[in-house]
Amino acid sequence: MHHHILPLPPLAIPTDRNGADGRPPRFRPRKQQGSIPRPSIRHRPSTLNPLGAAPRPRQALLFCSLLVLSGLQAEPPDPRMKERLKMVEDQMEAMGIQDARVLQALRDVPRHEFVPPAYRKRAYEDSPLPIGEGQTISQPYIVAYMTEQLKLKGNERVLEIGTGSGYQAAILAKLCKEVFTIEIIESLADRAREDLKRLGFQNIHVRWGDGYRGWPEQAPFDAMIVTAAPDHIPQPLVDQLAVGGRMILPVGDMVQELILITRDESGAHEKRLMGVRFVPMTGEAEKAGK
């Protein structure tokens, strides 16, 4: 005997029973298989504008132009970014540098762009490198340490004595409002100025000259950093340090120490930090120390 299963009749729509709230229940018709629902005009998709509204011709042209320009302005990937990330991790974070803004600046600034071509392969090593004229670019850790000691917040005007390659000035420029930097060797000042301009830094002012007496017409400064060692602390620099300011510099001849100077209403105060080795400060610093 064969049993036939009869299909259930379609669901009846009651018309004489009210819901729990006393209102007649509402039923929506079932969608039939294969039917295409009619889209609401309010939500009708658009193929011209991802925001959903069909743009006018001028708006569409502008939108397309922006897409093209954004593609043209996209920067190529930095081939040495991995080296910088490793440098920061192994040489700075592992050695106790904690200021997040300083660490990010060191990740962002391409150190190899400030190193002569013959030494660019070694740009992210933990060592100073020659830049010509008997001068060097400082060891990355020392750059990070001295910068961190300034405790920059972003709105400072900073004076640097000893531009050198321009790398330290580039790091500072990422962290403060304005950098004024002085280099006594003309060829280095010119090269640093060109490199900084080429790399897009607009808040750095490079001057060729003797930095012993600072930059009086731009004083006072919220922070100072000296990247060559005098055998004494130059008083003109202390005089140009603002109240509440901080200055860091190496001091000494054969034996050098890194010294932090802070200034308050009562005067300047010194704190010795560590032993270092920098190139000597030349020019008037040599005469004044004798």
Residue, then its C-alpha position, 0 to 999 in steps of 0.5 A: m500500500h502506498h501512502h500519499i503525503l498531501p501538501l499542507p494548505p497555505l497558511a490562512i490569514p485570520t481576519d476576526r481575531n485580534g492580537a494581545d494588544g487588541r489590535p488586528p495582527r498584521f501579516r506579510p505575504r510570503k515571498q515566492q521562490g524565484s521572485i525578485p523583491r522590488p527595491s525601495i527607492r530610498h535604498r536603491p543602490s548606486t554604481l557611481n558613488p559609494l556613499g549611495a547617492a548618485p552624484r551630479p556630473r561635476q561631483a562625479l568628475l571631482f570624485c574621479s579626479l581625487l581618486v587619480l590624484s591620490g594614486l599619483q601621490a602615493e609614496p613608494p614603500d621604504p625599502r629600509m623601514k625594517e632596518r629602522l624598526k630593528m634599530v629602534e627595538d634592539q638599540m633604543e627600547a632594549m637600552g631603556i629609551q621609553d619616550a614613545r614620541v622619540l622612538q617614533a621619530l627614530r622609526d620615521v626619519p631615514r638615517h641612511e639619507f644623512v650618511p655618505p653613499a660609501y657608508r649607507k649600508r651601515a646606516y643602522e648600525d649602533s655606531p657613529l659614522p664619518i660624514g666628511e670634514g673630520q666629523t661624524i654622525s652620532q651613534p643612534y642610541i646617543v641621539a635617542y638618549m640626548t633627545e629624550q632628556l629634553k622632554l619635548k612636548g611639541n610646542e618648543r623652539v630648540l637650538e642645536i649647536g653642531t648641525g653635522s649631517g642634519y640627522q639630529a635636527a630632523i629628529l628634533a623637527k618631528l618633536c617640536k615646533e621649530v629647530f634652529t641649528i648652527e654648523i661651523i663647517e660651511s660645506l656640512a651646513d650647505r649639505a645638511r640644508e639641502d638634504l633637509k629640504r629634499l626630505g621635506f622638513q620645513n621647520i628647520h633653520v640652518r645657519w653657517g657660523d660659530g655656535y659658541r654664542g648661540w643665536p641671540e636674535q632668536a633667543p630664548f630657547d625652550a631646549m638646547i642640544v650641543t653635539a660637539a664637546p667644549d671643554h667648559i659650558p658656554q655661558p652665552l648658551v646658558d644665558q639664552l636658555a629660557v626659564g623652565g628650559r633644558m640643555i644637554l651637551p658633552v663637556g670635556d677634553m680627553v675625558q668627556e661627560l654628558i651634562l644636563i642643564t636645567r634653568d628655573e627662577s633661581g638660576a641654572h643647575e647641572k646634572r652629570l649623566m654619563g661618559v661620552r666621546f664627541v668631536p671637540m667644539t671648534g672656533e671660539a670655544e677653543k679660545a675661550g677655554k684657554 
